[in-house]
């Protein structure tokens, strides 16, 4: 029998994420927050613990290796602790300086956990976990992506699923000439706006900034083609361009693998009232 819940009750294993840093890792182990390195990521990939299987989920070790190979192509991690420290935010410096920084982190972690063995065990546990991802660009032939051309432009808007655990989608721009993603290719503003089907129910409008800007990464420091925006499932967005017509689109809503069943009786009123619907007469009312 499906589990029944009271309305508005939070699912038991869902984490609150309003205060979760976008570049943090939160697996089941309490060690994760301490071992996850801190700082600003040039690619700003977000990793958040989840057991959901989807194209936007994966083994943490594989994701950390993928990031490290892009951020530090000339560095090979010596162990799992190196991979945790260098597998998310990028640390600037020479190879020697980077390893010096990692070694100091190890010294701090040994003080916290009592031994190098304990630190390494926690690093392994973190890397072997399944995580949801927000920010990684879609991989050709492997991940879902939706594209639509912007009217009067050579650019496309591309949407792809982010972390399903917190209903995050991702968006970027693609150049139709090169078929490659680009960073902020023209002057524009992206806004989250009320749903035109029910504008009186939605939250007030608000401007959406790129994930990198939210992390205070200077525009000229963002790696080429890595800038992305993070709207939510079902969110209506408005792209405003000087001297051009606005463009509106709504982010897809992913079907959830398990629908919450509230412990209530449901009255099935119509969701949409057609203008030609005839009011029920007394003879047609239910007993």
Residue frames as qw, qx, qy, qz and C-alpha x, y, z in Angstrom:
[[0.000, 0.888, 0.460, 0.000, 0.00, 0.00, 0.00],
 [0.383, 0.565, -0.042, 0.729, 1.30, 3.43, -0.88],
 [0.350, -0.305, -0.481, 0.744, 2.31, 5.63, 2.00],
 [0.038, -0.822, -0.447, -0.351, -0.24, 8.33, 2.78],
 [0.399, -0.044, -0.263, 0.878, 0.83, 11.75, 4.01],
 [0.006, -0.800, -0.436, 0.412, -0.80, 14.83, 5.42],
 [0.438, 0.824, 0.173, 0.315, -0.91, 17.83, 3.06],
 [0.101, 0.916, -0.260, 0.288, 2.26, 19.92, 3.01],
 [0.770, -0.544, 0.317, 0.101, 4.25, 17.39, 5.02],
 [0.217, 0.752, -0.590, -0.201, 7.85, 17.17, 3.82],
 [0.925, 0.150, -0.348, -0.039, 8.93, 13.75, 2.49],
 [0.793, -0.595, 0.070, 0.110, 10.98, 12.01, 5.13],
 [0.774, -0.177, 0.254, 0.553, 14.22, 11.78, 3.19],
 [0.399, 0.754, 0.199, 0.483, 14.12, 15.13, 1.40],
 [0.513, -0.298, -0.215, 0.776, 16.68, 17.68, 2.54],
 [0.083, 0.950, 0.201, -0.226, 15.99, 21.39, 2.84],
 [0.711, 0.165, 0.240, 0.640, 18.18, 23.06, 0.27],
 [0.124, 0.958, 0.193, 0.170, 17.46, 26.77, 0.48],
 [0.278, -0.904, 0.321, 0.059, 20.73, 27.34, 2.35],
 [0.879, -0.094, 0.363, 0.295, 22.78, 24.67, 0.60],
 [0.043, -0.696, 0.418, 0.582, 25.80, 26.11, -1.27],
 [0.794, 0.522, -0.065, -0.306, 25.69, 25.31, -4.96],
 [0.540, 0.574, -0.611, 0.074, 29.21, 23.91, -4.97],
 [0.389, -0.452, 0.697, -0.398, 28.87, 21.70, -1.91],
 [0.555, 0.060, -0.808, -0.187, 28.61, 17.94, -1.49],
 [0.504, -0.324, 0.452, -0.661, 26.25, 16.43, 1.04],
 [0.586, 0.021, -0.792, -0.171, 26.33, 12.63, 1.25],
 [0.741, -0.530, -0.369, -0.183, 25.07, 10.57, 4.15],
 [0.722, -0.154, -0.355, 0.574, 28.37, 10.72, 6.01],
 [0.230, -0.945, -0.162, 0.171, 28.78, 13.68, 8.38],
 [0.595, -0.365, 0.294, 0.653, 32.34, 13.90, 7.11],
 [0.512, 0.547, 0.477, 0.459, 31.28, 15.16, 3.73],
 [0.028, 0.980, 0.153, 0.123, 30.82, 18.79, 4.65],
 [0.481, -0.775, 0.296, 0.283, 34.23, 18.93, 6.31],
 [0.636, -0.127, 0.575, 0.499, 36.07, 17.15, 3.52],
 [0.468, 0.718, 0.422, 0.297, 34.37, 19.07, 0.73],
 [0.437, -0.066, 0.013, 0.897, 36.63, 21.91, -0.28],
 [0.078, 0.845, 0.427, -0.312, 35.30, 25.45, -0.14],
 [0.213, -0.376, 0.319, 0.843, 35.67, 28.32, -2.56],
 [0.541, 0.595, 0.064, -0.591, 34.30, 29.52, -5.85],
 [0.666, 0.079, 0.686, 0.280, 34.10, 27.11, -8.73],
 [0.060, 0.371, -0.425, -0.824, 34.82, 28.26, -12.25],
 [0.272, -0.125, -0.798, -0.523, 32.29, 25.76, -13.56],
 [0.422, -0.135, 0.372, -0.816, 30.06, 25.82, -10.50],
 [0.579, -0.117, -0.754, -0.286, 28.83, 22.25, -10.76],
 [0.508, -0.414, 0.391, -0.646, 26.58, 21.43, -7.83],
 [0.484, 0.028, -0.875, -0.004, 26.55, 18.05, -6.12],
 [0.510, -0.310, 0.357, -0.718, 23.80, 17.14, -3.69],
 [0.143, -0.107, 0.977, -0.112, 23.14, 13.73, -2.17],
 [0.725, 0.151, 0.055, -0.670, 20.25, 11.72, -3.57],
 [0.495, -0.098, 0.862, 0.041, 19.37, 8.11, -4.21],
 [0.669, 0.599, 0.225, -0.379, 17.38, 8.86, -7.37],
 [0.571, -0.050, 0.628, 0.526, 18.59, 7.27, -10.58],
 [0.448, 0.842, 0.253, -0.161, 18.50, 9.64, -13.55],
 [0.687, 0.526, 0.042, 0.501, 20.66, 11.16, -16.26],
 [0.018, 0.817, -0.208, 0.538, 21.46, 13.97, -13.80],
 [0.723, -0.602, 0.308, -0.142, 22.69, 11.59, -11.10],
 [0.762, 0.442, -0.451, 0.144, 25.87, 9.60, -10.89],
 [0.826, -0.343, -0.235, 0.381, 28.63, 8.17, -8.74],
 [0.194, -0.964, 0.069, 0.170, 30.45, 11.02, -7.02],
 [0.623, -0.399, 0.466, 0.486, 33.88, 9.60, -7.89],
 [0.539, 0.403, 0.547, 0.497, 33.17, 9.75, -11.63],
 [0.094, 0.941, 0.269, 0.184, 31.92, 13.33, -11.40],
 [0.419, -0.840, 0.204, 0.276, 34.91, 14.47, -9.34],
 [0.638, -0.135, 0.530, 0.542, 37.31, 12.84, -11.80],
 [0.408, 0.669, 0.483, 0.390, 35.50, 14.51, -14.70],
 [0.087, -0.993, -0.069, -0.027, 35.81, 17.94, -13.09],
 [0.555, -0.669, 0.336, 0.362, 39.42, 17.43, -12.06],
 [0.660, 0.141, 0.518, 0.526, 40.48, 16.38, -15.54],
 [0.273, 0.816, 0.329, 0.389, 39.04, 19.63, -16.91],
 [0.259, -0.963, 0.027, -0.071, 40.27, 21.92, -14.13],
 [0.384, -0.723, 0.560, 0.131, 43.69, 20.31, -13.54],
 [0.886, 0.419, -0.149, -0.133, 44.69, 18.47, -16.74],
 [0.488, 0.581, -0.584, 0.289, 48.34, 18.22, -15.58],
 [0.286, -0.432, 0.670, -0.532, 47.65, 16.91, -12.06],
 [0.654, -0.103, -0.729, -0.174, 47.05, 13.29, -11.07],
 [0.605, -0.630, 0.161, -0.460, 45.44, 12.77, -7.63],
 [0.162, 0.426, -0.854, 0.252, 47.62, 10.80, -5.22],
 [0.053, -0.200, -0.934, 0.292, 44.65, 9.42, -3.28],
 [0.098, -0.669, -0.707, -0.208, 40.94, 9.88, -2.57],
 [0.261, -0.739, -0.288, 0.550, 41.56, 12.87, -0.32],
 [0.199, -0.264, 0.376, 0.866, 43.27, 14.69, -3.20],
 [0.002, 0.347, 0.755, 0.556, 40.30, 13.90, -5.43],
 [0.191, -0.761, -0.604, 0.141, 37.79, 15.28, -2.91],
 [0.271, -0.663, -0.063, 0.695, 39.79, 18.47, -2.44],
 [0.080, -0.353, 0.471, 0.804, 40.39, 19.07, -6.16],
 [0.127, 0.279, 0.890, 0.339, 37.20, 17.60, -7.59],
 [0.052, 0.809, 0.581, -0.065, 34.86, 20.55, -7.12],
 [0.051, 0.985, -0.001, -0.163, 36.01, 24.18, -6.67],
 [0.756, 0.463, -0.112, 0.450, 39.14, 25.08, -8.61],
 [0.530, -0.768, 0.046, 0.356, 42.19, 26.21, -6.60],
 [0.486, 0.850, -0.163, 0.121, 44.62, 28.52, -8.36],
 [0.403, -0.759, 0.503, 0.090, 48.38, 28.00, -8.31],
 [0.370, 0.506, -0.762, -0.165, 51.20, 25.81, -9.57],
 [0.816, -0.100, -0.556, -0.123, 51.12, 22.05, -9.09],
 [0.472, 0.053, -0.636, 0.608, 53.44, 22.34, -6.09],
 [0.189, -0.162, 0.287, -0.925, 51.31, 25.11, -4.54],
 [0.720, -0.175, -0.286, -0.607, 48.12, 23.14, -5.07],
 [0.775, -0.099, -0.613, 0.118, 49.52, 20.02, -3.40],
 [0.234, 0.122, -0.538, 0.800, 50.81, 22.15, -0.51],
 [0.458, -0.191, 0.066, -0.865, 47.28, 23.48, -0.05],
 [0.822, -0.129, -0.447, -0.329, 45.83, 19.94, -0.17],
 [0.612, 0.036, -0.664, 0.427, 48.38, 18.69, 2.38],
 [0.059, -0.163, 0.423, -0.889, 47.42, 21.48, 4.78],
 [0.688, -0.170, -0.156, -0.688, 43.80, 20.43, 4.39],
 [0.789, -0.039, -0.613, 0.024, 44.81, 16.87, 5.25],
 [0.309, 0.119, -0.619, 0.712, 46.53, 18.09, 8.43],
 [0.377, -0.161, 0.206, -0.889, 43.35, 19.89, 9.48],
 [0.802, -0.092, -0.341, -0.482, 41.18, 16.86, 8.74],
 [0.638, 0.048, -0.710, 0.295, 43.47, 14.56, 10.74],
 [0.001, 0.138, -0.527, 0.839, 43.02, 16.86, 13.74],
 [0.606, -0.090, 0.015, -0.790, 39.25, 16.57, 13.35],
 [0.904, 0.016, -0.255, -0.343, 38.97, 12.82, 12.69],
 [0.749, -0.554, 0.358, -0.064, 41.94, 11.57, 14.67],
 [0.611, -0.269, 0.646, 0.371, 43.94, 9.79, 12.01],
 [0.190, 0.402, -0.561, -0.698, 44.82, 9.73, 8.33],
 [0.010, 0.130, 0.978, 0.162, 43.05, 6.37, 8.05],
 [0.163, 0.596, 0.669, -0.414, 39.77, 7.89, 9.26],
 [0.203, 0.633, -0.126, -0.736, 40.08, 10.79, 6.82],
 [0.128, 0.257, -0.796, -0.532, 40.71, 8.44, 3.91],
 [0.089, 0.313, 0.943, -0.068, 37.77, 6.23, 4.91],
 [0.218, 0.682, 0.426, -0.553, 35.45, 9.22, 4.89],
 [0.174, 0.545, -0.421, -0.704, 36.80, 10.42, 1.55],
 [0.031, 0.028, -0.942, -0.332, 36.13, 6.98, 0.05],
 [0.151, 0.501, 0.803, -0.285, 32.60, 6.93, 1.46],
 [0.224, 0.682, 0.086, -0.691, 31.90, 10.33, -0.06],
 [0.170, 0.458, -0.618, -0.615, 33.27, 9.38, -3.48],
 [0.004, 0.076, 0.982, 0.171, 31.40, 6.07, -3.60],
 [0.269, 0.478, 0.619, -0.562, 28.02, 7.75, -3.00],
 [0.263, 0.541, 0.645, 0.471, 25.34, 8.60, -5.56],
 [0.088, -0.467, -0.195, 0.858, 24.81, 12.32, -6.08],
 [0.387, 0.792, 0.470, 0.050, 22.44, 14.55, -8.00],
 [0.479, -0.108, 0.215, 0.844, 24.09, 17.10, -10.26],
 [0.244, 0.912, 0.312, -0.111, 23.22, 20.65, -11.23],
 [0.060, -0.882, 0.282, 0.373, 25.48, 22.53, -13.62],
 [0.463, -0.234, 0.737, 0.433, 27.19, 19.84, -15.66],
 [0.420, 0.426, -0.340, -0.726, 26.65, 20.40, -19.37],
 [0.901, 0.162, 0.280, -0.290, 24.65, 17.69, -21.17],
 [0.345, -0.392, 0.771, 0.364, 26.77, 14.96, -22.73],
 [0.537, 0.347, -0.422, -0.643, 25.98, 14.21, -26.41],
 [0.635, 0.082, -0.726, -0.249, 24.10, 10.96, -26.82],
 [0.377, -0.095, -0.825, 0.409, 23.79, 10.41, -23.06],
 [0.019, -0.374, -0.548, 0.748, 21.70, 13.21, -21.53],
 [0.195, 0.748, 0.624, 0.113, 18.35, 14.79, -22.33],
 [0.170, -0.339, 0.013, 0.925, 18.41, 18.32, -23.75],
 [0.326, 0.760, 0.562, -0.002, 15.71, 20.54, -25.27],
 [0.310, -0.219, 0.215, 0.900, 16.67, 23.28, -27.74],
 [0.295, 0.817, 0.495, -0.011, 14.71, 26.15, -29.27],
 [0.458, 0.280, 0.154, 0.830, 16.00, 28.88, -31.55],
 [0.084, -0.617, -0.320, 0.714, 15.70, 32.46, -30.32],
 [0.457, 0.771, 0.420, 0.142, 13.75, 34.47, -32.95],
 [0.245, 0.952, -0.080, 0.168, 15.91, 36.94, -34.85],
 [0.358, -0.761, 0.541, -0.017, 19.12, 35.42, -33.50],
 [0.637, 0.408, -0.651, -0.064, 21.75, 32.84, -34.38],
 [0.026, -0.306, 0.827, -0.471, 21.58, 31.45, -30.86],
 [0.624, -0.316, -0.664, -0.265, 19.56, 28.66, -29.28],
 [0.477, -0.507, 0.457, -0.554, 18.25, 28.32, -25.76],
 [0.604, 0.084, -0.792, -0.014, 19.08, 24.88, -24.40],
 [0.615, -0.478, 0.310, -0.546, 17.36, 23.34, -21.38],
 [0.646, 0.125, -0.752, 0.032, 18.43, 20.14, -19.66],
 [0.736, -0.599, -0.277, -0.152, 17.57, 18.43, -16.36],
 [0.078, 0.616, -0.595, 0.509, 19.57, 19.30, -13.27],
 [0.023, 0.099, -0.893, 0.438, 19.26, 17.79, -9.82],
 [0.448, -0.388, -0.639, -0.490, 15.85, 16.04, -9.66],
 [0.443, -0.356, -0.696, 0.438, 16.00, 15.99, -5.87],
 [0.091, -0.532, -0.299, 0.787, 15.40, 19.77, -5.70],
 [0.450, 0.733, 0.510, -0.002, 13.62, 20.21, -9.08],
 [0.111, -0.745, 0.264, 0.603, 16.42, 22.15, -10.72],
 [0.759, 0.560, 0.273, 0.191, 16.74, 22.56, -14.47],
 [0.434, -0.467, 0.260, 0.725, 19.65, 24.17, -16.33],
 [0.505, 0.822, 0.264, -0.013, 19.78, 26.61, -19.24],
 [0.414, -0.470, 0.322, 0.710, 22.48, 27.97, -21.52],
 [0.494, 0.755, -0.065, -0.426, 22.97, 29.49, -24.96],
 [0.722, -0.027, 0.581, 0.375, 24.29, 27.62, -28.01],
 [0.150, 0.608, -0.360, -0.691, 25.77, 29.19, -31.15],
 [0.845, 0.371, 0.325, -0.204, 24.11, 27.64, -34.22],
 [0.498, 0.766, -0.399, -0.077, 27.22, 28.30, -36.33],
 [0.152, 0.525, -0.811, 0.210, 29.63, 26.35, -34.13],
 [0.796, -0.287, -0.469, -0.254, 27.03, 24.20, -32.31],
 [0.539, -0.020, -0.596, 0.595, 28.88, 24.98, -29.10],
 [0.343, -0.822, -0.437, 0.127, 27.64, 26.63, -25.88],
 [0.342, 0.479, -0.090, 0.804, 28.64, 30.24, -25.30],
 [0.293, -0.444, -0.534, 0.657, 28.69, 32.60, -22.33],
 [0.088, 0.776, 0.330, -0.531, 26.18, 35.53, -22.36],
 [0.539, 0.203, 0.505, 0.643, 26.40, 36.10, -26.13],
 [0.050, 0.551, 0.312, 0.772, 24.37, 39.33, -26.22],
 [0.130, -0.149, 0.405, -0.893, 22.80, 41.95, -23.96],
 [0.550, -0.359, -0.633, -0.411, 19.79, 40.47, -22.18],
 [0.328, -0.298, 0.607, -0.659, 17.98, 39.97, -18.92],
 [0.462, -0.160, -0.851, -0.190, 16.40, 36.68, -17.84],
 [0.379, -0.260, 0.366, -0.809, 13.41, 36.93, -15.54],
 [0.089, -0.270, -0.954, 0.092, 11.25, 34.42, -13.70],
 [0.325, -0.101, -0.079, -0.937, 7.68, 35.62, -14.21],
 [0.586, 0.080, 0.588, -0.551, 4.20, 34.49, -13.12],
 [0.297, 0.170, 0.898, 0.276, 2.63, 31.64, -15.02],
 [0.233, 0.025, -0.277, -0.932, 0.41, 33.27, -17.68],
 [0.439, -0.310, -0.779, -0.324, -2.25, 30.58, -17.09],
 [0.548, -0.708, -0.444, 0.035, -2.62, 31.61, -13.43],
 [0.375, 0.515, -0.246, 0.730, -0.63, 34.81, -12.80],
 [0.447, -0.681, 0.081, -0.574, -2.50, 35.56, -9.59],
 [0.928, -0.371, -0.039, -0.025, -1.11, 32.41, -7.91],
 [0.808, 0.273, -0.193, 0.485, 2.56, 32.79, -8.76],
 [0.535, -0.562, -0.124, 0.618, 5.34, 34.49, -6.85],
 [0.165, 0.924, -0.046, -0.341, 6.40, 38.01, -7.88],
 [0.763, 0.600, -0.126, 0.207, 8.79, 38.35, -10.80],
 [0.533, -0.742, 0.321, 0.249, 12.51, 38.16, -10.16],
 [0.481, 0.738, -0.453, -0.135, 15.62, 38.37, -12.28],
 [0.969, -0.146, 0.155, 0.126, 17.63, 35.17, -12.76],
 [0.073, 0.841, -0.524, -0.113, 21.41, 35.41, -12.83],
 [0.758, 0.322, -0.567, -0.005, 23.83, 32.75, -13.96],
 [0.883, -0.412, -0.191, 0.124, 25.11, 30.20, -11.47],
 [0.671, 0.151, -0.153, 0.709, 28.60, 31.63, -11.89],
 [0.015, -0.590, 0.034, -0.807, 27.48, 35.18, -11.14],
 [0.705, -0.619, -0.154, -0.310, 25.70, 33.92, -8.03],
 [0.870, -0.301, -0.089, 0.380, 29.12, 32.66, -6.92],
 [0.132, -0.940, 0.136, 0.285, 30.68, 36.06, -7.68],
 [0.687, -0.034, 0.473, 0.550, 32.79, 34.73, -10.55],
 [0.098, 0.628, -0.183, -0.750, 33.83, 37.61, -12.81],
 [0.776, 0.539, 0.138, -0.296, 32.44, 37.30, -16.33],
 [0.484, 0.718, -0.496, -0.061, 35.92, 37.15, -17.87],
 [0.188, -0.452, 0.849, -0.198, 36.91, 34.33, -15.48],
 [0.822, 0.135, 0.417, -0.364, 34.13, 31.96, -16.53],
 [0.404, -0.177, 0.796, 0.416, 35.50, 29.15, -18.69],
 [0.312, 0.219, -0.462, -0.801, 34.35, 29.40, -22.30],
 [0.564, -0.099, -0.659, -0.488, 30.92, 27.84, -22.77],
 [0.344, -0.136, -0.854, 0.365, 30.49, 26.98, -19.09],
 [0.233, -0.020, 0.302, -0.924, 28.02, 29.69, -18.03],
 [0.286, -0.345, -0.847, -0.285, 24.59, 28.37, -17.11],
 [0.392, -0.295, 0.172, -0.854, 21.36, 29.41, -15.41],
 [0.140, -0.101, -0.965, 0.195, 19.29, 27.32, -13.00],
 [0.535, -0.206, -0.081, -0.816, 15.51, 27.76, -13.27],
 [0.403, -0.072, 0.828, -0.382, 13.15, 25.32, -11.56],
 [0.084, 0.260, 0.919, 0.284, 10.85, 22.70, -13.03],
 [0.025, 0.720, 0.691, 0.056, 7.68, 24.38, -14.35],
 [0.194, -0.646, -0.125, 0.728, 9.05, 27.92, -14.00],
 [0.477, 0.789, 0.335, 0.193, 8.02, 30.47, -16.62],
 [0.505, -0.407, 0.145, 0.747, 10.90, 32.61, -17.87],
 [0.375, 0.904, 0.200, -0.039, 11.06, 35.83, -19.87],
 [0.648, -0.086, 0.222, 0.723, 14.12, 36.72, -21.97],
 [0.139, 0.949, 0.183, -0.213, 14.34, 40.49, -22.49],
 [0.640, 0.041, 0.287, 0.712, 16.63, 41.92, -25.22],
 [0.008, 0.625, 0.042, -0.780, 17.11, 45.61, -26.00],
 [0.293, 0.454, -0.389, -0.746, 15.31, 46.56, -29.22],
 [0.327, 0.042, -0.880, -0.343, 13.83, 43.08, -29.76],
 [0.724, -0.357, -0.239, -0.540, 10.64, 41.29, -28.82],
 [0.441, -0.450, 0.686, -0.365, 10.66, 39.48, -25.51],
 [0.593, 0.120, -0.769, -0.208, 10.82, 35.69, -25.57],
 [0.615, -0.364, 0.435, -0.548, 8.84, 33.59, -23.08],
 [0.638, 0.128, -0.749, -0.125, 9.18, 29.89, -22.30],
 [0.737, -0.491, 0.229, -0.404, 8.23, 27.47, -19.54],
 [0.015, 0.480, -0.873, 0.081, 10.66, 24.94, -18.12],
 [0.677, -0.089, -0.668, -0.295, 9.51, 21.30, -18.40],
 [0.608, -0.462, 0.437, -0.475, 8.21, 19.49, -15.34],
 [0.310, 0.272, -0.910, -0.041, 9.70, 16.05, -14.77],
 [0.806, -0.330, -0.324, -0.371, 7.41, 13.25, -13.71],
 [0.313, -0.578, 0.655, -0.372, 8.25, 12.15, -10.21],
 [0.357, 0.145, -0.919, -0.086, 8.92, 8.43, -9.74],
 [0.266, -0.402, -0.845, 0.230, 6.52, 8.27, -6.78],
 [0.196, -0.567, -0.205, -0.773, 3.55, 10.58, -6.33],
 [0.015, -0.037, 0.695, -0.718, 2.77, 11.58, -2.76],
 [0.381, -0.479, -0.687, -0.391, -0.69, 10.40, -1.71],
 [0.156, -0.315, 0.395, -0.849, -2.21, 12.67, 0.91],
 [0.100, -0.285, -0.918, 0.256, -4.46, 11.22, 3.60],
 [0.296, 0.328, 0.195, -0.876, -7.48, 13.17, 2.37],
 [0.513, 0.513, 0.688, 0.009, -10.61, 12.71, 0.26],
 [0.190, -0.172, 0.399, 0.881, -10.24, 14.34, -3.17],
 [0.446, 0.686, 0.433, -0.379, -13.01, 16.34, -4.87],
 [0.521, 0.058, 0.561, 0.641, -12.45, 16.26, -8.61],
 [0.259, 0.837, 0.171, -0.451, -13.44, 19.77, -9.73],
 [0.738, 0.587, 0.144, 0.299, -12.41, 20.54, -13.32],
 [0.591, -0.357, 0.066, 0.720, -8.91, 21.95, -13.59],
 [0.079, -0.083, 0.324, 0.939, -9.85, 24.18, -16.54],
 [0.348, 0.585, 0.597, -0.424, -13.26, 25.79, -17.01],
 [0.294, 0.239, 0.601, 0.704, -14.25, 26.22, -20.63],
 [0.152, 0.116, 0.071, -0.979, -16.16, 29.40, -21.52],
 [0.549, -0.077, -0.470, -0.687, -19.05, 27.39, -23.01],
 [0.221, -0.124, -0.924, 0.288, -19.56, 25.17, -19.94],
 [0.446, -0.509, -0.345, -0.650, -23.23, 25.24, -18.85],
 [0.250, -0.341, 0.640, -0.642, -23.97, 25.53, -15.11],
 [0.175, -0.158, -0.972, 0.006, -25.56, 22.43, -13.67],
 [0.500, -0.397, -0.213, -0.740, -29.31, 22.61, -13.20],
 [0.539, -0.366, 0.552, -0.520, -30.92, 21.28, -10.01],
 [0.950, 0.110, 0.065, -0.283, -31.99, 18.13, -11.87],
 [0.781, 0.451, -0.385, 0.195, -28.38, 17.31, -12.75],
 [0.179, -0.693, 0.558, -0.419, -26.94, 17.82, -9.28],
 [0.466, 0.084, -0.872, 0.125, -25.69, 14.68, -7.55],
 [0.633, -0.605, -0.425, -0.229, -27.79, 13.36, -4.68]]
